[in-house]
Amino acid sequence: MVKWIVNVPVATVWTSFDSPREIDHAAVTNPVSLDAWLDGLTYETRLGLCDQNLVQTQLLYGEEVVVAEENGDWAHVIIPSQSTSKGDRGYPGWVPKTQLVEVVDDWNMTDAPIAIVTSRKAKLFKENHQSSLELSYLTALPFLYEQEGKSFVKTPDGTGVLDSKDVVITDSPARGNGHAIVSAGEQFLHLPYLWGGMSSYGYDCSGFSYSMCKANGYVIPRDAHDQAAAGKKVEVAEIEPGDLLFFAYEKGKGRIHHVGIYYGDGKLLHSPNTGKTVEIIPLEGTIYEQELCAARRYWVETEA
């Protein structure tokens, strides 16, 4: 059975095949140059990713997509791992075909051990050590074996080697509690916001909450308004660390536009908006206090 697998560290998923601008060239190639792309963006061109509706989401190396349509060098994909009200099968968008590879053999990410990157970034060396990729936090690859402090993994085009200190090997990711979700998020303090971001190169608000929940074994919807429609409803007076807080225009009565993680002690851990970085702020006296409209819990209490 043929599967389409992401073959770059982070693939940006565009609204249309003609969404990328000239300044985005480094993000649509293979090899991809994420640092060069992000360093080359000004505040205005970063903001344009959102304001001009150019980007939808992102994919990590090794993630599987369904190709629904092809247009020249581009593929219209569906992302089963990112649930959304935009489609029953998963998140839709466009990815350069050069960032995908067809894998014919069994790419098994469900019934066999996987290696999950737990460092902010991790170097993956191809077996011949002639090339390397810098993988994002939460990248998951089929695990093969461990030897002398190195974890050997299956990649979309062969065998790769990761430092064992950068990964955890698991059959099924352990579930963390609310404090574990907060702890996962704290390691990204001061990371610049990126619209559509789903990696340790940059998160948007809902990508941040999605990823910190996923790091603790909870796969939740991709976007803030969908996240607010699922999970366990929690009264604002009863929120606990790790709960997701949602914010809406018109002092909480309008459309939901933001999500963050309740840090505890009246504080919010979140990736705010373009030009800012992941931060912890007191809610009291802020626009967020006025716009707070809902809280949801996705975590369950776990044994210490």
Buried (B, 14 or more C-beta within 10 A) or exposed (E): EEBBBBBBBBBBBBBBBEBBBEEBEBBBBEEBBBEEBBEBBEEEBBBBBBEEEBBBBBBBBBBBBBBEEEEEEBBBBBBEBBBBEBEEEBBBBBBBBBBBBEBEEEBEBEEEBBBBBBBBBBBBBBEEEEEEBBBBBBBBBBBBEBEEEBBBBBBBEEEBBBBBEBBBBBEEBEEBBBBBBBBBBBBBEEBBBBBBBBBBBBBBBBBBBBBBBBBBBBEBBBBBBBBBBEBEEBEEEEBBBBBBBBBBEEEBEEEBBBBBBBBBEEBBBBBBBBEEEBBBBEBEEEEBBEBBBBBBBBBEEBEE
